[in-house]
Amino acid sequence: MKILVIGSTGFIGQFLIKKLVEKKHEVVGLDINPCPEELSKSCTCFVGDMLSSEDILKAAEGVDLIITLAAKHHDFGVTREEFFKVNETGTQILLDCTTKLGVKKLIFYSTVAVYGTQKDPSTESMPPEPDNNYGESKLAAEKVIQKWTDEDNSRCVIIIRPTVIFGPNNYANVYNLIDKIYKKKFIFVGKGDNIKSVAYVENLVDANIFLIDKLKPGVQVFNYTDEPQMTIA
C-alpha cells in the first residue's frame, strides 16, 4: 500500500515510517521541516505545509491511505486562533485535497484531551467534553472528518485518541518528569497515588499498524493507552 504520513519528521512520525517500511509499504512523508538523512533513505520526502493545498496535492498523488499526525500541540503560548487554524482548518484543507484526489482512507491522530477532565476512565462511547483550546480544536477536526465521511459511504476513517506519549528522542512533559525524579528534584503534593495514563511511542505505532487492516467504511474511534496505569508514588 502507498501511504502518506503527514508530520513525518516528528516524534511519532519517524517511528511510524520505520515500521511501515518494515511492513513493505511504500511511504511518502510530508512535513514543514526537512527530512533527516536517515529517514530520506526509506521514504519519499516532501517539505510542505499542511495549510497548503498545493503541498498536500503534490505529496498525496497516487496514495491509498493518509495518516495525519501534524497538529498544533498543547504548548505554552499557543493562541486559540492558532490551535483552530492548524487543527481544524488544516484538517478541512486536507479533506478537500483527498476529495480531489479520490483518496478514501484516512487515519487521524486526535487526543484524549477531547474528553476533558474526567473522574472515571474515558471510553470511546463517552461524550467529549474538552476543557482547553487544544482539546476543543481537535474535537472540531473530528467533526469535520465525520462530515466528510458522511458525504460518501465508501470513505474509511480511523481516529486514534492517544494519551500522553513518551519514548526515545522526545523531551516533552513525561521526559521532564522522569528526569526530575531521576535527579531527585521532583516534589509532589499529596499521596502521589493519582493515576496517569501514558503511551510508549513504539507501542502506539504497533497499534497504528494493526489498525490499518481494520479500516472499513465509516468512522471508527479508538483510545490508546498502555497498561498498567501509572502513579507517581
N, C-alpha and C positions, 0 to 999 in steps of 0.2 A: 504494500500500500504506500502511496505517496502522501506524506504528511507534512503540513506546515506547522511549525511551532513559533508562535508569536511571543516574544520575550525570551528568545533563545539563549542570550548570553547571561541571563540572570541566574540566581542561585538554583532554583528548581530546574530551569530550562536546560542547563548544561548536563545535569544528571539525567534528565528525561531523554535528551537527544542521544546520549551514550547508550542508554538502554534500548531505545527504538532502533538504533543502528545494529545493536547486538541481535535484535529480533528480525533483522534483514529488511526493515522498512527503508524506503527512500525518503530522506529527511531534508526539508528546506527550513532554514531559520530566518526569522525577521526580528531585528532589534534596532533600537535607536543607537546602540553602542556597537563599535566594530567587533567582529567575531574573533575570539582568541585563536591563535595559530593552530593549537591542538584541535579545537572544535572544527575549524575550517577544513581539516583533513577528512572529516567523516560526514560532512553535510554541505549543501549549497547554502551560502550565507548571503543575506541581503541586509544592508544598512538602511533603515527606514523608520518612519513614524507611524504609529497605529492610528493617528488622526489624519493620515494622508491616504486618500483613496488610491491615488496613483501608486504609492509604495506597496500597498496591500495587493492591488490587482497584479502588479508585476511579480510579487513573490508567490502569490496563490495560484498562478496559472497552472492548470493541469493537476491540482492536488485533489485527493479523495477525502481528506479529513483535515480540519484545522483545530489545533489545540492552542487556546489563548491563555497565556499566563500574565501578559503585560497588564499593569494596573498602577494607579496611584495608590500607594500604600499608606498605612496609618503612621505617618512620620510627622515629627514636630514641625509646625509652621506651615503645613499644607492647608490652604483655604477650602471652604466648602465648594466654591466655584471650581477649583482645580480638581477636587475629587470627582465631581459630576462631569466635568469636561472630558476627563480621561476615561473614567469607568463607565459612565452611561453613554455619553455622546460617542466615545471611541468604539464602544460595542455596536452602536447603531451604524456607524460608518463601516465597520467590519461586516455586519449583516447585509448591508446594501451591496457590498462587494461580492459576498458569497452568492447573493441572488443573481448578480450579473454573470458570474462565472458558472452558476449551476452547481455549486458545492452544497451538499445537503447533510454533511456530517460535521458536528461541532462538539468539542469538549471544552467547557468553560470553567475556569477556576474562580470560584466565589470565595466565601469565607463564613465561618461560624458566627462572625460579627453580625450577620443578618438576624440572629436570634436575640441580640441584646444580652443584658444581664439576666440570667435565669437562676432560680433556686434549685431547680431539678435538671438533670441531664437533658440536653436538647436532642430531639429526634427529628427526622425528616418530615414527620407529619405535624409538627408544631407550627403554629402561625408565626412568621417572622415579626420581630419587634425590635428593630435596630435602634440603638440609643446613641450612636455617634455618626459623624459625617461619612466615615469610611463604610460602615455597615449599610447606611442608607443608600449610598451611591452604588454599592454592589447589588443591593436588592433591586434598585432601579434598573440596573443592567440585566438582572434576571427577568424582570418583567418585559423588557424589550425583546429578550430572547424568546420568552413564551409567546409573545405576539407574533414574532417571525415564524415560529414553529406552527402556530395555529393557522397560518396562511397557506400552508402546504403540508398535507398529512403524510408526505414521504420524507420530511425532514427529521433527522435523528439528532438528539441533543442529550448530552450528559453534563450536569452541573455538579462539580465537586466542591464541597464546603469543608476545607481543611481547618484544623485548629492551628495553634502556633507551631511553626515548622523550624527545626534545627538540624544542624549537620555540618560537615566539613566546609570551610571557607565561608561560613555565614557568621557575621559578627553583630547580630541584632540582639534583641532583648534576652533570649534564652542563653546566648553566649555570655552576655554581661552578667547574668545571674549566676551561671556556673563558675565564671571567672572570679566573682566576688566571694562565693562560697569556698572555692579552692584556696583563695588567698586569705581566708578567714577575716574578710572585711564586710561580710554581709550580716546585717542585723534585722531581725523580723519582729513585728509586734504581735503578741498573742501566742497561741499554742503551736502555730505552724502546721496545723492539720487541715488547712483549706486545700481543696483539690484543684489541681491544674492539669488540663489536658494538653498533651504535646504530641507532635508527629515527627518522626525521623524522616529526613528527606528521601532516602532510598526506599523506605517502606511505602511512602506516598507514591513514589514513581512506580513501584511494582503494582500498586493498586490501580494506577492510571493505565498501565499496560494491560492488566486484566480486564479493565472496563471497556477497552477498545472493542473487544469481541462481544460486548453486551449492548452495543448501540442498537437501537430499534426506533421505529417511528414514534415521535412524541418527545416529551421532556422527562428525563429521569434525574432525581436529585439524590446525591449520596454525601453524608457527612463523613469526614475522615479524622480519626484519632487513633493513637497507639494505645495498647494496653501493656501494663497496668497504668491506671491514672496515678499521677504523682502528687506527693505532698512535700512541703519544704522540710519538715521535721523528719 
